[in-house]
Amino acid sequence: MKNAPQGHFLVFTPSKFLTSLPELPEVETYRRFLDDIILHQPITAFEVRDAHVLGADEDTLRQRVVGRQVTATRRIGKNCFLELNDGAVLALHFGMTGDVGAYRDDHDAPRFTRVALHLADGLRVAFIDPRKFGRIRLAESVEAYQQAKKLGPDALDVSAPYLKQALGGKKTILKPLLLDQRITAGLGNWIVDEVLFQAKIHPERVANSLGDKEFKALSAAIQLVLQTAIQHEATYRHFPASFLIHAREWDDSATPGSEQHKFCPRHPKTLIDKSYVGGRATYVCSRCQIL
């Protein structure tokens, strides 16, 4: 979307996967949307409709933002960054229900708009958050924010050697480690289940029991799952039928009109098991993922 509409509002609200929680694929889709509309546009106003989502003093944010331009957008894990032309960074975290949107007139503002950046071309960029768990913060740089929040490398950047180095010496079961944002930023619950299914690794395997081939499979599966999700703009119904996500009790889009989505896509007679690992709902194929 390179050209924003001149008339009524445009609001961007991608279909969520399983809950409204924005995961890495949603946030990457948000980033691309923002990249299309906000770059090199002078920010003429910082409108705060609900200060609850501010992670810094409102006046300080306004002083640092108004009159500046966004020169680049970046993302690490579930965090989106707007780099300003004075070197500062606006860090956006979307909490459980955050979203972004764009509009031109007050009466067209998306519901639950908490903050709006007014741009010189008349467009307004909305930070939308019904439950108000998201936050807008100010940082000196993306790297400073990453260090302060103790975020590991972005999940799209991790390699098999990195995973072996980070996990290979740990006597802990795998799934909670993959969910640890200090190790890998951006892997949420459904993503880890999907990654482990695609890699044919059980979530309760102890990390130091994995071999080189399994770390390679894990790295490849992370890329497959995240790139597929981003390609489909975080609309899980469009995922291939070979994905475990269709078994998570949400719809039958992979196998319309049947219960087949509850079974393993590799082994159609094997029912997907649901249990809890580390307190998180976990879906496993007992035939593909042997403990």
Secondary structure, DSSP 4 states (H G I P E B T S, - for coil): --S--SSS-B---PPPSSSS---HHHHHHHHHHHHHHHBTPPEEEEEES-GGGBSS-HHHHHHHHTT--EEEEEEETTEEEEEETTS-EEEEE-TTT-EEEEESSGGGPPTTEEEEEEETTS-EEEEE-SS---EEEEES-HHHHHHHTT---BGGG--HHHHHHHHTT--SBHHHHHH-TTTSBT--HHHHHHHHHHHT--TTSBGGG--HHHHHHHHHHHHHHHHHHHHTTT-GGGS-TT-GGGGSSS--TTSTTSSGGGB-SSSTTSBPEEEEETTEEEEE-TTTS--
